[in-house]
Amino acid sequence: MTDYHYDVVVIGAGPAGEGAAMNATKHGKRVAIIEDKLQVGGNCTHLGTIPSKALRHSVKQIITFNTNAMFRDIGEPRWFSFPRVLQNAEKVIGKQVKLRTQFYARNKVDLFSGKACFLDGNRVEVKGSGQTQEILHAKTFVIATGSRPYLPDNVNFRHRRIYNSDTILKLEHTPRTLVIYGAGVIGCEYASIFAGLGVKVDLVNPGSRLLSFLDDEISDALSYHLRNNGVLVRHNEEYEAVEGEEHGVVVSLRSGKRIRADAFLWCNGRTGNSDNLGLENIGVTPNSRGQIQVDEHYCTEVPNVYAAGDVIGWPSLASAAYDQGRAASSDIVHDNYFHFINEVPTGIYTIPEISSVGKTERELTEAKVPYEVGQAFFKDLARAQITGEAVGMLKLLFHRETKEILGIHCFGDQAAEIVHIGQAIMKQPGEANSLDYFINTTFNYPTMAEAYRVAALNGMNRIF
């Protein structure tokens, strides 16, 4: 047994852990990070954000090849298997792991491989794969262990045709038919991906509409395009049983319906990775979903133990997790950059993709805010006509009197990039946050960013 002493020990090498560790070491703290996987990057790199988005990009290229008449001179439409398309994602994962491993080495952050368990408020034990056992002493800890799919006990996830959003990346064949249970962000993204590969998808949604946190118009557009791409969306349905058979899966719904498919994908909820950390030894109690409660400074019930990322719940996004980790670390080192992460843009990588920031029309209506709408449809933009990505729109919500930007909602190609232009203006103080910025600023032409000028002019025409 070996003892080590640090200023800060971070548990988990995903985005939140990386953000916390990098910020602390840049401020001269002696930092260690503990990771129970063989490589750094967390679920974001190995099971979630990176592989699913790389997979989506490849599928989008296939869709373009198979639907663009120009490519018919090269050959007929092609069929690609899921495992073959996944190979591109694996290359990206390798590059991300190499990059992030170099970060820790360059910044002299000690990396320990193994499972962490608190012994008390200042000591954590690291159990390696063999007989190795190390005790790390620290003044402060940051828990950044992420989350995993919530798996109900009455579904046999050991069956070779029943998958969750982690194990789907081990799929070794391309099913002809697939049932996806859960129509949240992950479920909708995988519905888009598999539909793009020509798989017949049933998307079973326990709720009444897709992604109800979105602006209603954007949610409706997503529903239309999923259905247009062959996805059968079943709202207000809950599963009764999922039975794996030799050649398929039968899903029984409480409504009495039965759906047969080649494979089943569970995408309904996540659980924080807080078990087996010895939290009972330090007085931290997670909730029923394994999430750790924190205050407005990302501190837990124990003053020297912080938590950040998916393990604390909302918004469970890699982008927010990195910033939460940095924020927790800022509180530890007392720098000038601490802020609580409460304004996070959504980035949903369906086909087409979705991104938004700020208020929705429903929220503004309920709050009785006198707002107006400015719209730009991609089909009218020269850049979208050139690229052939004419599906989508940008919608600006602004105050009728002050012209303050209140919400930005984008649906279509590059939506997650486009939204940041408006986000930057929304963050400006006072009168600088105004629709006038987009009217008085010259945008490159032709670009997708030009949609802001078009939408702003459209909105101004509504208030004169």
C-alpha positions in Angstrom: 0.0 0.0 0.0 1.3 3.4 -1.0 0.2 6.8 0.2 0.2 10.0 -1.9 -0.6 13.6 -0.9 -2.4 16.2 -3.2 -4.1 19.5 -3.0 -7.0 18.3 -5.2 -8.1 14.8 -6.2 -10.6 14.4 -9.1 -12.6 11.2 -9.5 -13.5 10.6 -13.1 -11.6 11.7 -16.3 -14.6 12.8 -18.4 -15.3 16.4 -19.4 -16.2 17.5 -15.8 -13.1 15.9 -14.3 -10.9 17.2 -17.1 -12.2 20.8 -16.6 -11.7 20.6 -12.8 -8.2 19.1 -13.0 -6.9 21.4 -15.7 -8.0 24.5 -14.0 -6.6 23.4 -10.6 -3.2 22.5 -12.0 -3.0 25.8 -13.9 -3.3 27.5 -10.5 -0.4 25.7 -9.1 -2.2 23.0 -7.2 -0.9 19.4 -7.0 -3.6 17.4 -8.7 -4.4 13.7 -9.2 -7.2 12.2 -11.3 -8.7 8.7 -10.8 -10.3 6.9 -13.8 -11.8 3.4 -13.6 -11.6 2.8 -17.4 -8.5 1.8 -19.2 -8.4 5.2 -21.1 -9.3 8.8 -20.2 -12.2 10.6 -21.8 -15.1 9.2 -19.8 -18.4 8.1 -21.3 -18.5 11.2 -23.4 -15.5 10.0 -25.5 -16.1 6.2 -25.4 -19.9 5.7 -25.2 -21.8 8.9 -25.7 -21.2 12.2 -27.4 -18.1 11.4 -29.6 -19.1 8.0 -31.0 -22.8 8.9 -31.6 -21.9 12.2 -33.3 -19.2 10.6 -35.4 -21.7 7.9 -36.3 -24.3 10.5 -37.2 -21.8 12.3 -39.5 -21.0 9.2 -41.4 -24.7 8.3 -41.8 -25.4 11.9 -43.0 -22.7 11.5 -45.7 -24.4 8.2 -46.8 -27.7 9.9 -47.0 -26.2 12.7 -49.1 -24.6 10.2 -51.5 -27.8 8.1 -51.8 -30.1 11.1 -52.4 -28.0 13.6 -54.4 -28.6 13.0 -58.2 -25.0 14.2 -58.9 -23.5 11.1 -57.4 -25.5 8.8 -59.8 -22.6 9.3 -62.3 -20.4 7.5 -59.8 -22.7 4.6 -59.1 -26.0 3.5 -57.8 -27.1 4.1 -54.2 -25.1 2.1 -51.7 -26.0 0.2 -48.6 -23.7 0.4 -45.5 -23.7 -1.9 -42.5 -23.8 -0.4 -39.0 -20.5 -2.0 -37.9 -18.7 -0.6 -41.0 -20.1 2.9 -40.3 -19.0 2.6 -36.7 -15.4 2.2 -37.7 -15.1 5.9 -38.5 -16.3 6.7 -34.9 -13.6 4.4 -33.5 -10.9 6.4 -35.3 -12.2 9.7 -33.7 -12.3 8.1 -30.2 -8.6 7.1 -30.6 -7.7 10.7 -31.5 -9.6 12.1 -28.6 -8.0 9.7 -26.1 -4.5 10.5 -27.4 -5.2 14.3 -27.1 -6.6 14.1 -23.6 -3.9 11.8 -22.3 -1.4 14.4 -23.5 -3.2 17.1 -21.6 -2.7 15.3 -18.3 0.9 14.5 -19.0 1.8 18.0 -20.2 0.2 19.7 -17.2 1.7 17.2 -14.7 -1.6 15.8 -13.4 -1.0 12.3 -11.9 -3.4 9.7 -13.4 -4.4 6.7 -11.3 -6.2 3.8 -12.9 -8.7 2.0 -10.7 -11.9 2.3 -8.7 -12.1 5.1 -6.1 -13.6 4.7 -2.6 -13.7 7.3 0.1 -12.2 6.2 3.4 -13.0 9.5 5.1 -13.2 13.2 4.2 -9.5 13.4 3.4 -8.6 10.0 2.0 -9.7 8.0 -1.0 -8.6 4.4 -1.8 -7.8 3.4 -5.3 -8.2 -0.3 -6.2 -6.4 -1.2 -9.4 -7.1 -4.2 -11.6 -4.5 -6.4 -9.8 -3.4 -6.3 -6.2 -2.4 -2.7 -6.4 -3.8 -0.4 -3.7 -3.1 3.2 -3.2 -4.3 5.8 -0.7 -4.6 9.4 -1.9 -4.7 12.1 0.7 -6.2 15.5 -0.3 -7.5 18.7 1.0 -10.3 18.8 -1.6 -12.1 16.3 -3.8 -14.2 16.7 -7.0 -16.6 13.8 -7.9 -17.0 13.7 -11.7 -18.0 10.1 -12.2 -20.7 10.8 -14.9 -23.8 8.6 -15.5 -24.9 5.4 -17.2 -28.2 4.3 -18.7 -31.0 3.5 -16.2 -31.8 -0.2 -16.7 -35.0 -1.6 -15.3 -34.8 -5.0 -13.7 -37.6 -6.5 -15.8 -35.7 -6.1 -19.1 -33.0 -8.7 -19.9 -30.1 -6.6 -21.2 -27.9 -9.7 -21.4 -29.9 -10.9 -24.4 -28.0 -10.5 -27.6 -30.8 -8.5 -29.3 -31.6 -6.1 -26.4 -29.4 -3.1 -26.1 -29.0 0.2 -24.2 -27.5 3.4 -25.4 -24.0 2.2 -24.2 -24.1 -1.4 -25.6 -25.6 -0.4 -28.9 -22.0 0.6 -30.0 -21.2 -3.1 -29.8 -23.9 -4.0 -32.4 -22.3 -6.4 -34.9 -25.1 -6.5 -37.5 -27.6 -4.1 -39.1 -31.1 -4.9 -38.0 -33.9 -4.5 -40.6 -36.3 -3.4 -37.9 -35.6 -1.7 -34.5 -37.8 -0.6 -31.6 -36.3 2.3 -29.6 -37.9 2.9 -26.2 -37.6 6.4 -24.9 -37.9 9.5 -27.1 -35.5 11.8 -25.3 -32.4 13.3 -26.9 -30.6 10.0 -27.1 -33.6 8.1 -28.4 -34.3 10.7 -31.1 -30.7 10.9 -32.2 -30.4 7.1 -32.6 -33.8 7.0 -34.4 -32.3 9.5 -37.0 -29.1 7.5 -37.3 -30.8 4.1 -37.9 -33.5 5.5 -40.2 -30.6 7.0 -42.2 -29.2 3.5 -42.6 -32.5 2.3 -44.0 -33.7 0.6 -40.8 -37.4 0.6 -40.1 -37.6 2.3 -36.6 -40.5 2.3 -34.1 -39.8 5.1 -31.6 -41.9 4.5 -28.5 -42.5 7.7 -26.4 -43.9 7.5 -22.9 -44.8 11.2 -23.2 -47.2 13.1 -25.4 -44.7 14.9 -27.6 -41.0 14.7 -28.6 -38.6 16.7 -26.5 -41.2 18.8 -24.8 -38.5 21.2 -23.5 -38.0 22.5 -27.0 -40.0 25.3 -28.6 -43.2 23.7 -29.9 -42.6 24.6 -33.5 -39.1 23.0 -33.4 -40.5 19.9 -31.7 -43.2 19.6 -34.4 -40.6 20.0 -37.1 -38.6 17.1 -35.6 -41.6 14.9 -35.5 -42.4 15.6 -39.1 -38.9 14.9 -40.4 -38.5 11.7 -38.4 -41.8 10.5 -39.8 -40.8 11.7 -43.3 -37.6 9.5 -42.9 -39.7 6.4 -42.1 -39.7 6.5 -38.3 -43.0 5.4 -36.7 -43.5 7.6 -33.6 -45.8 6.1 -30.9 -46.7 8.7 -28.3 -48.2 8.0 -24.8 -47.1 4.4 -24.8 -45.4 2.5 -22.0 -43.8 -1.0 -22.1 -45.3 -4.0 -20.3 -42.7 -6.5 -21.2 -39.7 -6.9 -23.5 -39.1 -10.5 -24.6 -35.9 -11.5 -26.4 -36.2 -14.5 -28.8 -33.8 -16.3 -31.0 -34.5 -14.2 -34.1 -35.9 -11.0 -32.7 -37.6 -9.1 -29.8 -41.3 -8.7 -28.9 -42.2 -5.5 -27.1 -45.6 -5.6 -25.3 -47.1 -2.2 -24.5 -49.6 -1.5 -21.7 -52.1 -0.4 -24.4 -52.3 -4.0 -25.6 -50.1 -3.5 -28.7 -47.3 -5.9 -29.5 -44.3 -4.9 -31.7 -41.9 -7.4 -33.2 -38.5 -6.3 -34.4 -35.0 -7.6 -35.0 -33.5 -5.6 -32.1 -34.6 -3.4 -29.1 -32.8 -0.2 -27.9 -33.5 1.2 -24.4 -33.0 5.0 -24.2 -35.1 5.9 -21.2 -33.3 7.7 -18.4 -29.9 7.7 -16.8 -28.4 7.0 -13.4 -25.5 8.8 -11.7 -22.4 6.8 -11.1 -22.3 7.4 -7.3 -22.5 3.8 -6.1 -19.5 2.0 -4.7 -17.7 5.4 -4.0 -17.9 5.0 -0.2 -20.0 8.2 0.0 -21.6 6.8 3.2 -18.2 7.2 4.8 -18.2 10.9 4.3 -21.9 11.8 4.8 -22.9 12.4 1.2 -26.3 10.8 0.2 -27.3 10.5 -3.5 -30.9 10.6 -4.5 -32.8 7.6 -6.0 -31.3 8.2 -9.4 -27.7 8.2 -8.0 -27.4 11.9 -8.4 -25.4 14.0 -5.9 -26.9 17.2 -4.6 -24.7 20.3 -4.8 -25.2 24.0 -3.8 -24.7 27.0 -6.1 -20.9 26.5 -5.8 -21.0 22.8 -6.8 -20.2 21.8 -3.2 -21.8 18.7 -1.6 -23.0 18.3 2.0 -19.3 18.0 2.9 -17.5 21.3 2.6 -14.3 19.9 1.0 -16.1 17.6 -1.5 -17.4 19.0 -4.8 -19.3 17.3 -7.6 -19.9 18.2 -11.3 -21.1 16.8 -14.6 -23.8 14.2 -15.2 -23.5 12.8 -11.6 -25.3 15.9 -10.4 -28.1 15.7 -13.0 -29.2 18.6 -15.1 -28.4 19.4 -17.9 -26.3 16.2 -18.5 -24.4 17.7 -21.4 -20.7 17.3 -22.1 -20.4 21.1 -22.8 -22.0 22.0 -19.4 -20.1 19.2 -17.6 -16.7 20.7 -18.6 -17.8 24.2 -17.5 -19.2 22.8 -14.2 -15.9 21.1 -13.5 -14.0 24.3 -14.2 -16.4 26.3 -12.0 -16.0 23.8 -9.1 -12.3 24.2 -9.5 -12.6 28.0 -9.6 -14.3 27.9 -6.3 -11.5 25.7 -4.9 -8.6 28.0 -6.1 -10.6 31.2 -5.6 -9.9 32.7 -9.0 -12.1 35.3 -10.7 -13.9 33.1 -13.1 -16.4 31.2 -11.0 -20.0 31.2 -12.3 -22.9 28.9 -11.9 -23.8 27.2 -15.1 -27.5 27.9 -15.7 -27.7 29.1 -19.3 -26.8 26.2 -21.5 -27.6 25.9 -25.3 -29.2 22.7 -26.3 -27.4 20.7 -29.1 -29.4 17.8 -30.4 -27.8 15.9 -33.2 -30.8 14.4 -34.9 -30.9 14.6 -38.7 -31.5 17.5 -39.2 -29.9 18.9 -36.0 -31.5 21.2 -33.4 -30.1 23.9 -31.2 -31.6 26.5 -29.0 -30.9 28.9 -26.1 -33.2 31.2 -24.1 -36.9 31.2 -23.7 -39.5 29.3 -25.8 -42.7 30.9 -27.2 -44.7 28.9 -24.6 -42.7 30.2 -21.7 -42.9 33.8 -22.9 -46.7 33.5 -23.5 -47.2 32.1 -20.0 -45.1 34.9 -18.5 -47.1 37.5 -20.5 -44.0 38.9 -22.1 -44.8 41.0 -25.2 -42.6 39.3 -27.7 -42.4 39.0 -31.4 -40.9 36.4 -33.8 -38.4 36.8 -36.6 -37.9 33.8 -39.0 -35.5 32.8 -41.7 -36.1 29.7 -43.7 -33.0 27.9 -44.9 -34.6 27.1 -48.3 -34.4 30.9 -49.0 -30.7 31.2 -48.1 -28.1 31.0 -50.9 -25.6 29.0 -48.8 -28.2 26.3 -48.0 -29.2 26.2 -51.7 -25.6 25.6 -52.7 -25.0 22.9 -50.1 -28.3 21.2 -50.8 -29.2 21.5 -47.0 -32.4 23.5 -47.5 -34.4 21.9 -44.6 -34.7 24.1 -41.5 -35.1 27.5 -40.1 -33.8 30.0 -37.6 -36.3 31.7 -35.2 -35.6 34.7 -33.1 -37.8 35.7 -30.2 -37.4 39.3 -29.1 -39.2 41.9 -26.9 -41.5 44.1 -29.0 -40.5 47.3 -27.2 -36.9 46.9 -26.3 -36.0 44.5 -29.1 -34.0 42.4 -26.5 -33.3 38.9 -27.8 -35.2 36.5 -25.6 -34.8 33.2 -27.3 -33.0 31.6 -30.3 -34.3 28.4 -31.9 -32.6 26.7 -34.9 -33.5 23.5 -36.8 -31.4 22.3 -39.7 -27.9 21.7 -40.9 -25.2 23.3 -38.6 -27.9 24.4 -36.1 -25.5 23.8 -33.2 -22.9 26.1 -34.7 -25.4 28.8 -35.9 -26.9 29.2 -32.4 -23.7 30.5 -30.9 -23.8 33.8 -32.9 -27.1 34.7 -31.3 -26.0 33.4 -27.9 -23.0 35.8 -27.9 -25.4 38.8 -28.5 -27.8 37.6 -25.8 -25.0 37.6 -23.3 -24.2 41.3 -23.9 -25.3 43.8 -21.3 -28.1 46.3 -21.6 -28.9 47.7 -25.1 -26.1 45.7 -26.7 -28.5 42.7 -26.6 -30.7 43.9 -29.4 -32.3 42.8 -32.6 -30.6 45.9 -34.1 -27.2 44.2 -34.0 -28.3 41.7 -36.7 -29.8 44.4 -38.9 -26.8 46.8 -38.6 -24.0 44.1 -39.0 -22.7 43.0 -42.4 -22.6 39.2 -42.7 -20.5 37.3 -45.2 -22.5 36.2 -48.2 -23.4 33.5 -48.8 -23.3 32.0 -45.3 -25.7 30.3 -42.9 -25.0 33.1 -40.5 -26.8 35.4 -42.8 -30.0 33.8 -41.4 -29.7 36.2 -38.5 -30.0 39.3 -40.7 -32.9 37.7 -42.6 -34.7 36.7 -39.4 -34.1 40.1 -37.8 -35.6 42.0 -40.8 -38.5 39.6 -40.8 -39.1 40.4 -37.1 -38.8 44.1 -37.6 -41.5 44.0 -40.3 -43.9 42.7 -37.7 -43.6 45.6 -35.2 -43.9 48.5 -37.6 
